[in-house]
Amino acid sequence: MREVTVIGGGPSGLAAAVGLAEKGYDVAVVEVMGELGGMLTQCIHDGFGTKVFGEALSGPEFSERLVKKARSLGLKVFLNTYVKEVRAGEGFKEVVAVSPGGVQRLQTRAIVYAIGCRERNGFEIRLGGTRPAGVYTAGMVQRLMNLYGVMPGRRIVIMGGGDVGMIVARHLYLEGAESILIVFPEAGFTGLPRNVQQCVLDFGIPFRPRTVVRRILGRERVRGVVLSRVDEKWNPVEGAEEHYACDTVVLALGLVPYAGELRLVVNMDPATRGPEVNEFFETSVEGVFAVGNLVQVFDYVDDAVETAHIAARGVEKYLNGEPRKNPVRLSPGRNVKTLTPQRVERVDEEDVVMFLRPAVEKANARIELRDREGRVLGGFFKRYVRPSTLERIEVPRSMLSNLREAVVEIAED
């Protein structure tokens, strides 16, 4: 029996595995792909690692550092291995996986889930029209261009004003696309301000807010789309449709935590769409942890990797049988969309790291921790908050003593 099995060989999974191996634990990593590194292997732009490594790295450079460290520690790695089932009972855990070598049954004391997120697809937004060649998700476009040197098309419409859509638009521009148009239903871009400037404005890439693709046109290959203006509630504006010629549609519709079979085992948070976790990223099942973009979608890989470092300490506490206390339930309050973690239950001295997604754009904002009676327990000043930027705060554990519930909110003026 192994002490820890990590499911997922991307940055968060590798960071958790490395952290635990350095503590002396016997760790195995199960990865569905044929190589370690996760999605960062196809993200050739830089900006990764400024917090973790203190320098700006490309995605492959970032992941390679973790892969080399994992190899140097002698971790057992199962590649091309799909986890079919996880059994977590009292006193035992088993990972049932399928690989080219057959069925693997891995007995383990603790499990760390790090399987990341998935891209939303056209069916989820009820995208109309036919299904010709030339419709791709943004991740597939990155993979085609950056790993295989294949240009997906020449006249391109990108659906979505988030970070991934903007980054892909810049890649396509630099690779010589004849025309690029970004459309999104919001009044402005929903990604990080730095990406708006560096990926769109700096290159003069056209974009249309309050605009959606109603239908895709074409039989064998995309030949165009029907664009429509929408109002502030995203309802189509009557008489505001137009045909727009293109040969490629890129779906950059956002990311969703990919819980897979885990949702059948642990409690889920409908706001984050990931598992509920405590301050050490342990799920509702003791000894089963979730980290990275599986918990919620992070803006920066460095923050996702931080959850793996915290979880490694949590796994150690679990394996050592360290005590727990009655949990303090945490929930998002006014002007907060999502909050992680959802509970605090360990006896510890460390500050509690919390991540929250604002629901408002506001200068000189104050993030407040309140008890269930509404009394303010503490506040955290932020120069500026916006929905496109996940906020991180460190709450002194003393603020949570003798509580059963607490709320995190962004104060009104």
N, C-alpha and C positions, 0 to 999 in steps of 0.2 A: 504493500500500500504506500502510495506517495503522500507526502504531506500537503502539497498544493498542486492543483491543476489549473492552469490559466487557459481560458478558451478565447482565442483571438491573438494573432501575432502582429497586430499593428502597433503604433507607438505606445498607446496606453497599456496594452497587454504586455509588451516587452518591458516597459518601465516597471510594471508591477512584478514581473518575473525576475528581473534583474535585482530589484530592491529586496525581494525575498531570498533570492540565492545568495546575495551578499550577507544576509543575516544567518546563512548556514542551512537554510531549508532545502529539502529535495523538491525541485519544481519541474513540472512538465508543461510544455506549451503545445496546444492543439490549434492548427491553422488550416483553414479550408483551401487556401490557395497554394500554389507550388513554391512560394517564396515568402519570407518574412518581410515586414515593413508596412503592410497595409496600403491604404490609398495614397500615402505620401510618396510612394515610388513613382507616381505619375504626375505629381505636382512640382514642376521644375522651377516655379517662381520662388523667390527668396522671401524672407520675413519670418521663417520658423526658427525657434530656438533662442530668441532674445532673452527669455527668462530662464530657461533650463540650462543653456550652454553659454549665455552671455554674448552671443554673436548671431548675426542674421545668416541663416543657412537655407539652402533649397530643401524641398521635401525629401529627395533621395539622400542628401547629405545628412539630414536630421535622422532619418530612419536607419541609415547605415551605421551611425554611431551606436545606436541601441542594439542593432543586430550584432555588431562586432563584440560589444560587451557581453551580450547573451551567449555568443559562441565561446568567448574566453572563459566564461564561468561553467561551461560544460553542461548547459541545460539540455534536457531531453526534449527534442522537437519532433512533433508529428505533422508533416506537411501533407497536402492533398487529403486532408482528413475532415470529414463532415460530422459534426455532433448531431446525432439523431435524437438523443434523449438524455436527460439528467434526472437521476433519482436521488432525492435528498430526504432521507428518513432520520429518525433519532439515532444518533451514534454511527451513521454510515452515509457515505455519498458515493455515487457511481456515475461516471460519464460514459455513455454508450456512443461510440463513434464508428463511422464506416470509412475505410481507406482502400486503396488498391490492394493492400495486403489482407483485407478481410475486416471483420468486425473487431473493434478494440473495446475492451471493458476495463476502464481505468478506475481502480479503487483509490479514493483520496479522502483526506481529512477536511480539506477546504477547497472551495472553487472560487476563482475570480473570472467573472464574465467580462469580456472586453471586445465585443463583436461590432461596436460602432453603430453607424446609422446607414440609412438608405435614402435614395432620392425619390421624391414624389414623382408619380408618372401622370401621363395625360388622362388616364381613366379616372384618377382621383379628382380632377377638376372638370370632368365631363367634356373634354375637348372634342368638338364635333369634326365631321369630315371623314375622309377615307384613311386608309393605312398604307400609304406608299413608302418606298425607300426614301431615306433622307430625313427621317425623324429620329433624333438622338437625345439621350439625356446628356447633361453637361459633363458628367463624369466619364461617359463613353467617349465624348469628343476629346477630353484630355488624354484618355488612354490611347485613342487612335493617333493623335498628333505626337504626343510626347514619348510614347513607347514604340510605336510602329511606323511613325513618319507618314501617316496617311492623312491627307486633307479631306475632311468630310464633305465639303462643298465650297461653292464660290460666292453665292448670293444668299446671305444668312439672316434669319430672324431669330432672335434670342428672346424667349419668354421668361421674364423674371428679373427683378432689379436688386437681387441680393448679391452677396460677395462672390459666390461661385459664378453667377452669370456675368458679372463684370470682369472677373479674372479670365474667363474663357473668351470673352469679347476681345480683350487685349491680345491673347494668344492668337486668335484668328486674324486679327489685324496685322500682327507681326509676321504671320505666315503668308500674308498676301491675299486675303479674301477681297473680292471685288467690292462687295457692299455688306454692311452689317447694320442691323437695326435692333435696338433693345426696346421691348415694350413691357409695361407692367401696369397693374390697375391702381396702384397707390399714387399719391400726389408727388412722391419723391422716391429716390432710391432707398431701399431698406437695409443696405449693407453698411459696412464701416466707412466713415468719411474719407479715410486715406485711400480706400479702393475707388471711391467715386472720382477722386482727383487723379490718382496714378493710373487707373485702368481705363477711364472713360474720358474725362475732360482733357487730360494731357494729350490724348490722341484724336480728339475731336470726333469720337464715335457717336453717331446719331442715336437719340433715344426719345421715346414718347411716353410720358406718364399718362395715367388715366386711360390706358389703351390695352385691349386684350385681343388675343387671337380667338375668333369665334369658330372658324372652320379651317381645316387643312384641305387644299385642293390638289388633285393629281391622282392618277391611277397607278402607274408603275413607279414614277418618281415624283417628288414634290414639285409642283409648278407654281405654287403661290399659296397665299393665305387670305382669309377674310378678316380684316382688322375692324374693330369697333371701339368707339369712344365709350367710356362708362362714367357714371356720376360718382359721388363720394361714397355711395353704398354699393358700388360696383355693378349697378344695373345698366344695361346697354342704353345709350342715348338714341332715340328714334331718328332714323335718317342719317346716322353718323357712321355708316359702314363704308369700307372701300376694299377693293381687291389690291393686293400687294404682291408683286412677282418675286419669287425666290426659289431656290432649289434645295434649301436645307432649313429645318426648324430644330432649334436646340431648346430643350426643356430644362430650365434652371428654376424649378418650382419650390426649392427648399429641401431640407433634410429632415428625416424623422428617425428617432432612435429605433434600432432594429432589434426588438426584443425576442422575436422568434418563439421558440419553445419555452423560453424563460417566463413569459407571461402566464403560462399555465402553472407555474411553480410559486411565484412570488406576487406580492401586491404591487399594482401599478399606479402611477400618478397620472390622472387624465390631463393635467396641465402640461407637464413635461413630455408625456407619452413614454416615459421610461420607468424603471422600477423605483419604488420608494426606498430610500436608503437612510442610514443614520450618519452621524458625523464622521465615521470611518468607512462609509460607503458599503456597509453591510446591508443586505436586503432584509425583507421580513422573515426570511429563513436563515437561522443562525448558521454561520460558516459559509454562506453563499454571498459573494460580493459582486458589485457591478461598478465599472469605472468608465471614464471617457465619454464619448458621444453616445454610448448606450444609455447613460443616465439622463443626459440632456444634450442638446447640440451646443457645443462651445464655439466661440468665435475664433479662439486661438488654440492651437495644438498644445502650447505650453500649459494652458489651464487644464486641458484634458489630461495631460501627463501628470499634473499636480495631484489630480484625484487618485491616480495610480500609486503615487508615493504615499498619500494618506492611507489608502486602502492597505498597502503593505504593512503599515504599522497596525492597522486594524486586524489583519490576518494574524499577526504575531500575538496580539492580545487574545484573540479567539483561541489559538492553539495553546496558549499558556493558561487558559481558563481564568483570565482576569475578570474581576467582578463587574456587574452592571447595576444600574439603578432604575427606578421607575422612569419611563421615558418622558421627555418633554416634547410635546407635539409642536411642530413649527408649520406655519401656513402663511401664504402670501396675503397681504392686506391691500389697502388702497394703493392704486397706481403701480402695483407689482403683478406681472403676469405669472411668473414661475419662481419657485424657490427650491433650492437644494442645499442641505439635506432636509428631510421632512420630519426628523426626530433626532433628539440627542439622548443617549442612554448609557454611555460609558462613564466609569469613574476615572477621571483623568485631570491633568492640570493644564493641558494645552488649550489655546484659544480655538474656538470652533470656526472653521472656514466655511463661509456661506457664499453661494452664487445666486444672483437674482436677475431676472430680466425685467427692466422697467416697462411700464405700459404708457408712459408719457415722456415727452421731450421737455427738459426743464433745466434752466441754469441755476447755479447755487442751490442745489438740491440737498435735502437732509433725509437720510435713510434712518428710520426709527424702529427700535425694537420695543414692542409693547406687550404687556400681559393681557389676559383675556378681559380684564376690566377696563382696558384702554389706557392704563398708566404707562408713561414713557420710562423704559428701563435704561435706555442709552441711545445715542445718536451718532451718525457717521456722515460727515460733510463730503459732498462730491461737487466739483466745479461744474460738471455738466452730465446729465444722464439722458439717454435716448434709447428707444426700443432696439435699435440695431447693435447696441453694445451691452454685453453681459457684464454686470458689476460684481466685484468680489469684495467682501468685507470679512474682517476677523473679529468675532464677538468674544469678549472675555467670558470664560465659563462661569465666573462668579455671577454674571448677569442672569444666568439661567437657573441658579440655585433656588430650590423650594418652589419651583413652578411646575404646572402640569401642561400648560399651553402658552405659546407665545406667537406673536404676529409681527411680520416684517413689512413695513410700508414706507412709501415715499410721502413725506408730509405735504399737505396743501399749504399754499401761501397764507 
